[in-house]
């Protein structure tokens, strides 16, 4: 076991706080015993078609599986609808694709396998063609041809989605942006980056850090996810509290429409009030309205001072009061406020051998501050921690200021999803709620399910009211699913929440959209889809419900 660092490894200011406070029983334990953060090695799992029956896909969610209800079996709303009357691939089609994409029209089943399975191994497709364009013009030619032939297309980035949105449901052609990975321009004065859609988020972050900037979003899947996929799903992540959503930081997009037309909205202006802001239509549209091929994004300066605090709280009420206190006392340097419960900690310890850096608590908080003046930031953090502890809001904690230790603390939050994959089959819910309600759903779900679930865990982004509710069982369990749904959606709607905070709707949640959106709004979405993609070839069976009201 590695030797723990001494207290002197942290700034004297922080040491003083914890040493003076008896309430912190094990202050300033450090992180060198942690495993390294997840390397996001699930990168190349790509999406493809139809869900396999449970008997042939051991971890899969069968779209044809029936949900058991009191009045008899009914198809689950998450199940795939019947295949729409799209054309099927012919030798002539393959000849065309091979002509415009020499060596990049893939039909080898072994090479297609990873493009037919989602990251969770919950959806498996049967696509027979993977296309890997390198330019917007190639994407345009592909879509123009597919539209004329009525061939369905499944856009795919890093395939890190959790709702079946990045994988084909049947035999849709997979169009991967993986080779569209060039950085086009970067303005070091304005901080505006323009790049192709297939750039991996982590690679963009490394590029920017060398130039004293950072990306405005950070995700656990950053080693695999593509910026185009991030934009298409309006990914939130760990920095939303500080830098806002992609609806604000994305300045421009280049999008190829279903008929092959290229929509050039790749602006690099902070302000442009000329007509409708069309790019907003495609942010969060999950590839159903067009394929994003390039992005311009406003990037903040790299902070000179970063601190991460890992704290323990006895109750969720104390956690919320700690959040309120942090917003008031940390102000402009507060960049993240995340939480996980004790069940998450158990999974991290059991499956990933990550050690709890503090004493056992019902709730844990990860707070990040980032600013330009270490002395100023340290003083603000000092005052905040002193107040939090003397007010008995937290019972234990540790602080990290060095990169390796910061990564170690962040791994306690970022690797929960990875730990859950070792727990059995997981039913995942990405819920947005008023902040004071977010953990009540976990508590009510545990009471509702009793011993029918193996575990019910909650973690997420307190800063923006986003709960990741995960329910595990040893294997797929239709009876358990019937107990979870629609209970979870009805509960969310009752408290004016959203059934998808940042993951999107994809295949699995498309038919639950009415719990969060009025029928008039959904109908208008259908009208927009019909206008931009009248044949419905782009990412069919996703996002919009099967039967528009």
BELCOR-V101213 format. One record per backbone hydrogen bond with DSSP energy under -0.5 kcal/mol. CO is the residue of the C=O (numbers start at 1). NH is the residue of the N-H. If there is no record, write none. Layout:
co:CO nh:NH
co:CO nh:NH
This chain:
co:6 nh:9
co:7 nh:10
co:11 nh:14
co:11 nh:15
co:12 nh:16
co:13 nh:17
co:14 nh:18
co:15 nh:19
co:16 nh:20
co:17 nh:21
co:20 nh:22
co:21 nh:24
co:23 nh:25
co:24 nh:27
co:26 nh:29
co:31 nh:34
co:40 nh:43
co:42 nh:45
co:44 nh:46
co:46 nh:117
co:53 nh:56
co:53 nh:57
co:57 nh:60
co:60 nh:62
co:61 nh:63
co:62 nh:65
co:65 nh:76
co:66 nh:68
co:67 nh:69
co:67 nh:74
co:69 nh:72
co:74 nh:67
co:76 nh:79
co:84 nh:86
co:90 nh:94
co:91 nh:95
co:92 nh:96
co:93 nh:97
co:94 nh:98
co:95 nh:99
co:96 nh:100
co:97 nh:101
co:101 nh:104
co:104 nh:106
co:104 nh:132
co:106 nh:130
co:108 nh:112
co:109 nh:113
co:110 nh:114
co:112 nh:115
co:112 nh:116
co:113 nh:116
co:114 nh:46
co:114 nh:117
co:116 nh:48
co:116 nh:125
co:118 nh:121
co:122 nh:61
co:123 nh:118
co:129 nh:174
co:130 nh:106
co:131 nh:176
co:135 nh:139
co:136 nh:140
co:137 nh:141
co:138 nh:142
co:139 nh:143
co:140 nh:144
co:141 nh:145
co:142 nh:146
co:143 nh:147
co:144 nh:148
co:145 nh:149
co:146 nh:150
co:146 nh:151
co:147 nh:150
co:150 nh:87
co:152 nh:173
co:153 nh:155
co:153 nh:539
co:154 nh:175
co:156 nh:177
co:163 nh:507
co:163 nh:508
co:166 nh:47
co:170 nh:126
co:173 nh:154
co:173 nh:175
co:174 nh:131
co:174 nh:176
co:175 nh:156
co:177 nh:180
co:179 nh:181
co:180 nh:198
co:182 nh:184
co:182 nh:196
co:185 nh:194
co:186 nh:188
co:187 nh:191
co:187 nh:192
co:191 nh:193
co:191 nh:299
co:192 nh:187
co:193 nh:297
co:194 nh:184
co:194 nh:185
co:195 nh:295
co:196 nh:199
co:197 nh:228
co:199 nh:227
co:200 nh:204
co:201 nh:205
co:202 nh:206
co:203 nh:207
co:204 nh:208
co:205 nh:209
co:206 nh:210
co:208 nh:211
co:208 nh:213
co:209 nh:212
co:212 nh:302
co:218 nh:238
co:219 nh:222
co:221 nh:224
co:221 nh:225
co:222 nh:202
co:225 nh:201
co:226 nh:230
co:227 nh:231
co:228 nh:232
co:229 nh:233
co:230 nh:235
co:231 nh:234
co:231 nh:284
co:232 nh:286
co:237 nh:240
co:239 nh:242
co:239 nh:243
co:240 nh:244
co:245 nh:248
co:245 nh:249
co:246 nh:250
co:249 nh:251
co:249 nh:298
co:252 nh:296
co:253 nh:265
co:254 nh:293
co:254 nh:294
co:255 nh:257
co:255 nh:263
co:256 nh:291
co:257 nh:260
co:261 nh:257
co:261 nh:263
co:262 nh:264
co:263 nh:255
co:263 nh:265
co:265 nh:253
co:265 nh:267
co:273 nh:275
co:276 nh:278
co:277 nh:280
co:278 nh:281
co:278 nh:282
co:279 nh:282
co:279 nh:283
co:282 nh:284
co:282 nh:285
co:285 nh:288
co:290 nh:292
co:291 nh:256
co:293 nh:197
co:294 nh:254
co:295 nh:195
co:296 nh:251
co:296 nh:252
co:297 nh:193
co:297 nh:299
co:300 nh:214
co:305 nh:371
co:307 nh:369
co:308 nh:400
co:309 nh:311
co:309 nh:367
co:310 nh:398
co:311 nh:365
co:312 nh:395
co:312 nh:396
co:313 nh:363
co:315 nh:319
co:316 nh:320
co:317 nh:321
co:318 nh:322
co:319 nh:323
co:320 nh:324
co:321 nh:325
co:322 nh:326
co:323 nh:327
co:324 nh:328
co:325 nh:329
co:326 nh:330
co:326 nh:331
co:327 nh:331
co:330 nh:333
co:331 nh:334
co:333 nh:335
co:333 nh:370
co:335 nh:242
co:336 nh:368
co:337 nh:462
co:337 nh:463
co:338 nh:366
co:339 nh:460
co:340 nh:364
co:341 nh:345
co:342 nh:346
co:343 nh:347
co:344 nh:348
co:345 nh:349
co:346 nh:350
co:347 nh:351
co:347 nh:352
co:348 nh:352
co:348 nh:354
co:349 nh:353
co:362 nh:342
co:363 nh:313
co:364 nh:340
co:365 nh:311
co:365 nh:367
co:366 nh:338
co:367 nh:309
co:368 nh:335
co:368 nh:336
co:369 nh:307
co:371 nh:304
co:371 nh:305
co:373 nh:377
co:374 nh:378
co:375 nh:379
co:376 nh:380
co:377 nh:381
co:378 nh:382
co:379 nh:383
co:380 nh:384
co:381 nh:385
co:382 nh:386
co:383 nh:387
co:384 nh:388
co:385 nh:389
co:386 nh:390
co:387 nh:391
co:388 nh:393
co:388 nh:394
co:389 nh:392
co:395 nh:25
co:396 nh:312
co:397 nh:28
co:398 nh:310
co:400 nh:308
co:402 nh:406
co:403 nh:407
co:404 nh:408
co:405 nh:409
co:406 nh:410
co:407 nh:411
co:408 nh:412
co:409 nh:412
co:409 nh:413
co:410 nh:413
co:410 nh:414
co:411 nh:415
co:413 nh:416
co:415 nh:419
co:416 nh:420
co:417 nh:421
co:418 nh:421
co:419 nh:422
co:420 nh:423
co:425 nh:473
co:426 nh:428
co:427 nh:471
co:429 nh:431
co:429 nh:469
co:430 nh:501
co:431 nh:467
co:432 nh:498
co:434 nh:437
co:434 nh:438
co:435 nh:438
co:437 nh:440
co:437 nh:441
co:438 nh:442
co:439 nh:443
co:440 nh:444
co:441 nh:445
co:442 nh:446
co:443 nh:447
co:444 nh:448
co:445 nh:449
co:446 nh:450
co:449 nh:452
co:450 nh:453
co:455 nh:472
co:457 nh:470
co:458 nh:341
co:459 nh:468
co:460 nh:339
co:460 nh:462
co:461 nh:464
co:461 nh:466
co:462 nh:465
co:465 nh:433
co:465 nh:467
co:466 nh:461
co:467 nh:431
co:467 nh:469
co:468 nh:459
co:468 nh:470
co:469 nh:429
co:470 nh:457
co:471 nh:427
co:472 nh:454
co:472 nh:455
co:473 nh:425
co:477 nh:481
co:478 nh:482
co:479 nh:483
co:480 nh:484
co:481 nh:485
co:484 nh:488
co:486 nh:490
co:487 nh:491
co:488 nh:492
co:489 nh:493
co:490 nh:494
co:491 nh:495
co:492 nh:497
co:493 nh:496
co:495 nh:434
co:498 nh:432
co:499 nh:430
co:505 nh:509
co:506 nh:543
co:507 nh:510
co:509 nh:512
co:510 nh:513
co:512 nh:515
co:513 nh:516
co:513 nh:517
co:518 nh:522
co:519 nh:523
co:520 nh:524
co:521 nh:525
co:522 nh:526
co:523 nh:527
co:524 nh:528
co:525 nh:529
co:526 nh:530
co:527 nh:531
co:528 nh:532
co:529 nh:533
co:532 nh:258
co:533 nh:536
co:537 nh:153
co:537 nh:539
co:539 nh:542
co:542 nh:544
co:546 nh:548
